[in-house]
Amino acid sequence: HRQFGKSSERTTDNQIRLDLVFNEAEVEAQPEAEEPTIEAVTYQRRKKQPGQRDAMLADLPVEQIEYRLPEQERICPCCGEVMDEAGVEIRRELIHVPAQTKVREHIQQQYACRTCDKHGTETPMVKAQMQKPPIPGSLASASMLAYVIDKKYVDGLPLYRLEEQFARQGLRLTRQTLANWVVLGATRWLDLIYHLLHEELLQRRYLHADETTLQVLHEPGRPAKATSYMWLYRSGQDGPPIVLFDYQETRSKEHPKRFLEGFKGYLHVDGYSGYNEIPDVKLVGCWAHARRKFHEAHTALPAEERKKPTAVRIGLEYCNRLFKIERALKDATPEERHAGRQRLSRPVLDTFLAWLEEQSEQVLPKSALGQAVSYCLN
């Protein structure tokens, strides 16, 4: 996606299925899958899975408040005896504790020799070892830096809103101060982690790469309308996920070549030719980009044409069928996924290839469909 985010490229289930029109039953059937449990009420609905709420709350701390009656309120109205405990009813609710900012004073004790102070020519002194601050001379602790950076980049909260949030707590932390914390925290600490992750990334066997345009304001020596690029590199499923961004002013092929120097494996990319000159890698085509070409060609059709059995729709449904197989194999082992692809995906790909080769001789190369067909074949 151009912004590395979720895109709206879905097709609804009630649209016409044109991939192998005459074998809908074979396409949709999953004999090995169990039928969902249906509870008949005034309509059909899936039963709630038991234990979902308990699983969600399992790792949260629990605070219990007990409600008991004094003895005088436990007198039986029938016989006058005191009632015994006979069970409890439990109601659960989630309690939110707002974030709290407090001052931590680091008090470093100093020690001096009083004997030398009285009788000697100099007084030896020592200090207790004290933790060093992440930014010397700043009020920012490691937890405060982490909080500000997390809010800025994970939650997408602008610094001026963070400034307002702290102001409501009585803290006058200006946007400039917060910006300084972000920059210094990134350059002094996160940069070290970034380079370690980069080294680990190059040791993996499977990587993904993509780039998107970016406009940077107030960049020295460049006009505000200049186009820059943000490159993204991501690991595969052969280990803990690693996602790294690399900002560059151009889309030059030298950038991925430099960033991936030392990598030897499979590189999952789109059709950009700049990846072709990276040594010691095997390029792997991206089906998400291939499907997007058909999706864009399909959305360009008039509304009344989109549900008809057009060539664009057929190409899109071939991709949809492959994606459906991949979703079913998402949690499979590499060996199971390979076997599943050979059994399920390969027949679809063989038929799709024959269809693409047929279409390539019939469509205009510069049309939206022609570009989608050419992208898949190349």
N, C-alpha and C positions, 0 to 999 in steps of 0.2 A: 504494500500500500504506500501511496506517496508520502503519507505522514506516519508510517509505521503504526497505524492504528487499525481498528476494525472497519471493514468496508461493508457496504450494503450490496452484496452481489448474490444474494440468495434467490432461489426460485421456489415458488410455493408448490406444495404437493398436489394441489388441485389443477395445476397447469397440465397441458397435454404432454404425456410421456412419449417421445419420439425415438428414443434409442431402442432400436429393435422393436418396432411398434407391435409386432404380432406375438411377442412372447412376454407380455406384461406379467403373467403369472410366474414365469421362470425368474424374471428379474426381481420381483418383490418377495418371492417365497424364501423363507428361512426355516427349513424343516427342523434344524437343531435347536431353534429358539423356543423357549417356553411361552405359552400364551399368558398375557397379563391377567391377574386376578381382577374380576369385575364384580362390583357390588351393585345390585339393582335397587335403585330408589325410585324417584320420579324421573330420573335420567341416569345415564351410565357414567360412572366416574371411577378412576383408579383408587384403590384403597391406599391409605397412607402407610408408608413403610414404618413398622414399629421400631422404636429406639432412635429415631432421627434426632429428636429433641435432646434425649439423654446424651447422645454422642456429641452434639454441639456444645453442651454445657459441661462435659466431663472434665476438661482441664481448667475450668474457672474456679477461683477461690469461692468458698461457700460461707456465708454468714447466716447463722440460725437465730431466729427470735422465737422463743417458746411462750405460748399463752396457756396459763394454768389458772384454775379456779381455787380460791381459798377454801378451807374445809367447810366453813359455814355455808358456802354456796353449793356444796356437793351433797346436801342432805336429800335422801330419796323422798319424794312426795308421797310414796305409798306406805313405806314401813318406817321411815325416819332414820334409817341407818346411813352411814357415810359411804358414798359411791367410790368405787375403785377405778383406776385408769383402765380403759378398755379399747385403746387404739388411738390413732391420730389421723388427722387430715392435713396434707401438706399442699400449700400453694406456693408456687415459685414465681419470682419476678426478677428482672435484670436491673441492677443498680449501677448507674454511671457515676464515677468519681471524676470530676473535671481535673484537667492538668493543673499542677501546682508548681509555682516557681518559688524557690527559697534561696537564701544566701548560705553558702558554705564558707566558713573561715578556716584557712589553713594556718595554724599557729605553729611556727617553727621555733622550738626551744633552742636557746644558745647557752653555752657553758663556758665558764672562765675559771682559771685557777686563782683562788683568792690568796693562796700563800705567795705565789709569784707576783701577784698584784701588789702585795704589801712589801715584799722583801726583794723581788727581782727587778731586773731592768726592763723586762717586757712581760706581757700577760698573754699566755697561750689561750686561744678560744676555739671551740668546735661547735658545729651546728648539727642538729638532728637531720637526717635525710628526709627531704620533703618531695612530694610528687611535683613534677614540672607541669606547668600549664600548657594546653595545646597551642595557645597564642599568647606569648609573653606580653604583659602589660594590659591584657584584655580581661573583661568580666566573663567572657565566654568559657564555660566548662566543656568537656567532651560531650556530655549529655545535651547541653544547650545547642552546640554545633549540630549534633545529630538531629535534634528536633527541628531546627530551622531548615536544614537541608532536606529533611524528609518532607516537611510541609511544602517546601518550594517545588521539589521535583517529583515526589511520589503523589502528593495530593493536589499539585498544581495550584497552590495558593500563592498569589502575588505577594511580594515583600511589603507593599503598602498595607495589605490586609493583616499581615503579621504584625506590622507596626501598630495598627489599630487594636489588635487583639491584646498585645502587651500593654498598651495604653489603658485599656479597661482594667488591667490589674495594677495600675499605678506605676508601670515601668516605662520610662521615656527612652525607648530604644528606637532610634531613627532608622529609616530605610537604608541610609548610607552605612550605618553601623552594621545592620544585618547583611547588607551586600558585602561588606568587608569580611565579615565572618564566613560567608559562603565561599568567597574567592580564596581566602587564606586557608580555610579548612580543606578545600579541594586541592590546592597546590601543595600544601605542606603534608597532608596526610592521605587523602584519597588517591593522589597521583601515585603514591608508592604501591597502593593496592592495585591500581589500574595496570601498572607495569607487570606486577606479578601475575595478574589474570591474563595479560597479553602473552606472557611466556607460556602459561598453561594452555591457552587457546591454541597456540601453534603446535602443541604436542598431540592434539586430538586428531582423529581420523576423518571426522565429518564436520564440515563447517557450512554456514550459510552467509551470504553477503548480499547487500543491496545498498542503494544510495537514493537520496531524495534532495530536491532543491530546498534552499533555505535562504532567507533574507536577513542579513545582520545590519542593524542600525549603528551608526557612530563607529564604524570600523576604520581605524587609521589608514589613510591613503586610498580609500575606496568609496565610491558614491553609495548613498543609501539604497539605491535601486539595483545595485550589483547582485548577481545571483551567486550564491555559494552552495556548497553541498555538504550534507551530513551522511557519512558512510556508516553502515551498521554491519557488525560481524557477530555471528552467533554460533555457539557450539550445537552439536546434535544431541542425541540421546545417549551417547557413550560416556556418561559422567554427569556430575552436577552442572546445571546450565550456566553458561557464561555469555553475557551480552555486553559488547563494547561499542561505543560510538567514537567516530574519528572525524573531526571537522576539517574541511579543506575548502579552499577558495575556488577550486576548479573540479571538473569531472575527469581529469587526466588519468590515463591508464596507469601512470606511475604510482598513484596513491595506493590502490589495492596491491600492486606489485611490491611496494615497499612494506606495507603493513603485514602482508602475509609471507614475507621473506622467511624461509626456513620451514614453512608448512608443506607437508607432503601427504596428500590424501584427496578426499572427494570434496569438491566445492559446489554447493547448491546455489545457483545464480539465475538471473533472468537472461535475456538475449543480448545484453550490452557487450559489444565486441572488446571493450577494454579489459575484460577478464581473460581473454584468449592468450595473452602473452605472459601469464603467471606461470613460472616454471614448476615442474614436478607436481602438478595437480591434475586431477581428472574432473572436468566440468560436468555438472549434473543439471539438466534443465528443470525449471520450476513449473509445476503444473498449475499453481495458483495464478501465475502470470499468463499461462496458456489459456486457462479458463476465462480470465479477465478479458482477453481479446474477444472471445465469443460473447461474453456478457455485454461488453460495450457495443458490439455489433447488434446484439439483440435489443438493447434499450434504445438504440438509434432508429429502430423500426417504428412505423406508426402503431398506435395502440391496438388498432383492429387487426394488425398483422402478427402480433406477438404470440398469439395462441394458435396460429395456423402451423401446419407442418412444413415450415421453411427450413432451408439448409442451415441457417444460423442456429435455429432451435435444435436441430439434430446434433450439430457439433457441440452445443452447450450440454445436451443431455448425455452425450458420451462422457464428457468431463464429470458431470454429476454422478454418473454411475461409478466411475473410478474413485471419486471422493467418498461415495457411500461405502465402498469396499475398504478404503483406508480407515474410515471411522470405526468399522467393525474390527479392524486389526490394531487399533490404537494401543491397547494394553497387552498385545501379544509379544512374545520373545522375538528376537531377531530371526531365529530359525523358523518359528511359527509364521512370522510375517512374510518371510521369503517363500515358504511353501504356499501360503494363502495367496500371495501375488501371482505365483506361477499357475495356481489352479483357477483363480477368479479373475485377476486383472489381465493376464496375458491374452486370453481369448478376446476380451474387450479391446485391448490395444491392437491386436491383429486386425480386427474388423474396422477399428477407427483409422488405422493406417491406410487400409484399402480405400476407405471413404475419403480420406484427405487427399490421396493421390488422384482420385477421380475428380474431386472438387477443384484441385489445382489446375486442371485443364479446362475448367468451365467458368471460373469466376474471374473477375477483373482483378489484377494483382494489387491495385491501389485502393480497392474498395475495402470496407471494414471487414467483410467476410474473407476477402482475399488476403488481407494482412493477418487475420487470425489463422488461416490455413497455412500461410507461409511461415508464421512464427512456430507452429507445431512441427512442420517438416524440417525446419532449419535448426 
